[in-house]
Amino acid sequence: MRPVYLDANATTRLDPLALEAMLPFLKGEFGNPSSLHGHGQPAKAVLGRARAAVAALIGAEESEIVFTSGGTEANNAAILSALATQEGRDEIVTSAVEHPAVLALCAHLAQSRGIKVHVIPVDGCGRLDMEAYRAALGPKTALASIMWANNETGTLFPVEELADLAHEAGALFHTDAVQAAGRVPVRLSAVAADFLSLSAHKFHGPKGVGALFVRKGTAFSPLIRGGKQERGRRAGTENVAGIAGLGAAASLAAWHLLTDSDRIAGLRDRLEAGIAELFPHATVLGDTSNRLPNTASIAFDKVDGEGLLVLLAQMGVAVSGGSACASGMMEPSHVLKAMKLKTDLLFGAVRFSLSRDNDAEDIERALAALPAAMDKLCGPTPFRRAVEEAAAALHPAPRASLRKVA
């Protein structure tokens, strides 16, 4: 049987049509798009088509699209440009649940350049504290950078309101839309963002290529300097094959938004309903009324989430977790810690993220694998023993089974 892949927020399969668009530029079409002779013309033409496709996906103009190496570069370029062009402003407002591509840069800027960073908290559902956001904006704010959708919980942020509030304070607004683009409608005619980041491999394009939207009229200081490529906004010969794949993937994503979003949300809901039946103590994380259609973040009470991931992988089900190994010790993700989850849930979080490749059979196979994995996991592992000893000390009464008894 084919493996069940439920980790689309990490990456997606390259669509065969995107690969087909790339192949000519990996084989015979080798020209430089900046060249005036015939060899450069096919490359220049595909850059134009890709730029139009990305612009159409997010409701932008073609001239507002700058090709990058991915979401991380786009995020860095937007933040550093805002600081360079907003004279007299040296503060950044961001959230506690941003991707490390934003938070790590902000921490570096605070340490190396004395930039003041306001990190806005979230509630237990991962929703931004709007009052704290309003209070943080001021005459020294250069940029507010808040993601469109969270990569772990799928929670969507009110980016339209956030952008307007930033502008009222005279600041620029950037949104990391890496998880949103191609999964929910992104319309920059309605959201007055000055910058927006996206990455091809999140919507069935190739890795190593993305784009930064820079709204027309917004002052921009390039991150990478050199030649005049990308209208002087990003130097270096363009990754023509990758951009060809990005353009094809963007066109496909725009079409699938109209046809697959409800189906994918239905599969996610079936998965969550099945897990609730099997494991009554499991908790769905995030804002379940306002999230990506493809994301289900589930915390299993008093369960070793890392062990569960490994066992599911052995059974052919690929998912990801809310913890990462650091210095040999498990550390809960910054997103879950920001949501102030209780300790019993922090280490048991598992993220299931779907794509248009998934079907009902995938969901049923995942639901069939979970009880078997949990049975193996609940043996006398060191983690399990520690949890049971702590629980026995606090609550002498026997705990309920993780699985519903038939």
Disulfide bonds with the S-S distance in Angstrom:
none
